[in-house]
Amino acid sequence: MAQRTARQWFINIVLVIITLSFLGISMAPLLGSIISAISSPQQTNTAKVDPAQRRIEELKEQLRGYEAVLKREPKNQTALIEVVNLRTQLGDIKGTLEPLQTLANAYPDQPQFRMALARTHLELGDRNTSKAELKKILSTNPGFLMALDRLIQLELEDKRPEAAIGVIKEVLDSAETANKIQPNSVDVATVQWILGEVYREQKRYPEAIAAYEAGIKADDKNFRPYLGKAQVLRAQENIAEATALFSKAIELAPPEFKDRVKSIAQPAPTVTVEPVPEGSPTGKPN
């Protein structure tokens, strides 16, 4: 019906134009405008959607879906992880704390969740809480070297070497019990090497050597304590013994570490300072 009405309307206009043309009236401009109006589609004012904004809305929609899942299942690991990921993509770092805390508490056997929580607190400027979370990991999983290494770094950055040493000794004190419960869960030789490294950085060489020797005693196949002791002996200019220990470390090092150990074992280049000739601009005058 609508098509018929439109067709009839168009026929009526054409008849009017023909009639007027007999009267000598020029209808070209009118005809052009009418035909243009009929043939041209109407323009819409739909604004283009910003792709970045569209992506944000998609992320928010996904987030609402996973949050709905958590209302039914508060400890759903997949939903919690996705909420963390989506809030991170949306720039809501503070908003990741709650789901990360839930993950860390609900799954203590997966220390990576508490590691992520500690890292997030650090990113938000809360160093003390970050350290506290790392200590929680070590209290239940003393052999988790990633947490130990990060905690030591934080203590040393805060100029607290004794605190760092204390953390390492606590891990060593708990190692025997932990290894009885779960054999080889704490790599004592590597932890002793870490202790030696802290002492070496503080130039407390006798204590460093004692830590390295304890590491060698714990595992004489671990290359790290040999390497650390060799570095201390070289610093003390005991070159012969240092060279032998470097060779041992290179021999024991796995292929992925061998090149690095060889690089450390290389003696520092000797810098020769040529005497400045007298009479030169920087020399003493005659």
Secondary structure, DSSP 8 states (H G I E B T S, - for coil): -HHHHHHHHHHHHHHHHHHHHHTT---HHHHHHHHHHHHS----------HHHHHHHHHHHHHHHHHHHHHH-TT-HHHHHHHHHHHHHTT-SGGGHHHHHHHHHH-TT-THHHHHHHHHHHHTT-HHHHHHHHHHHHHH-TT-HHHHHHHHHHHHHTT-HHHHHHHHHHHHHHHHHHHHHSTTSS-HHHHHHHHHHHHHHTT-HHHHHHHHHHHHHH-TT-HHHHHHHHHHHHHTT-HHHHHHHHHHHHHHS-HHHHHHHHHHHS-----------TTSTTS---
